[in-house]
């Protein structure tokens, strides 16, 4: 990643404002992951997640969402790392990670 020690040595230190510092504190790691499959399978899942998020907010479009934010009817909040971890799946002994990571196609997706 951009915050890994190897990336900083190759020039990403400018991004972190530490180009003149002798101290390099990595903020990421370098590595490889196996392919998770075609984008053709993942993009519909991402789109469905966005649709469900809009539905939960009670809105149908980005324009409508922007309008409500401008009116002060919706507020955005910043979440700490602790809040993100607490909001995620945790403390389950029988969790099957593969179930959370694999896209499923139960119906045809519409991109409209």
C-alpha positions, 0 to 999 in steps of 0.5 A, a space after each residue: 500500500 501507499 503507506 508501506 515502508 517500501 512505498 515510502 522509500 519509492 516516493 510516497 513519503 511526499 504524500 505523508 509530508 515526511 520526505 525530509 525526515 529520517 524517521 519512517 513510520 509505516 502506515 500500511 503493508 505491502 503484499 499480494 492477495 489472490 483474485 476475488 473474481 471478476 468485477 462483473 460479479 462484484 460491481 452488481 453487489 456494490 450497486 445493490 449495497 448503495 441502493 439498500 443504503 439509499 432505501 434505508 435513508 428514504 431517498 431515491 437519488 444522490 440529488 435528493 440526498 444532497 438536497 436533504 443534507 443542504 436543508 439540514 434534514 440529514 447529518 453526516 457523522 464521522 466515526 472513530 476506528 473503534 466505532 467502525 470495529 464495534 459496528 462490524 461483525 465481531 466476537 463470533 466463534 462460528 463465523 465463516 468469513 467466506 460467507 461475508 466475502 463472496 458475491 451472490 447472484 440470486 436475480 438479474 441486476 438492473 443498472 438503471 
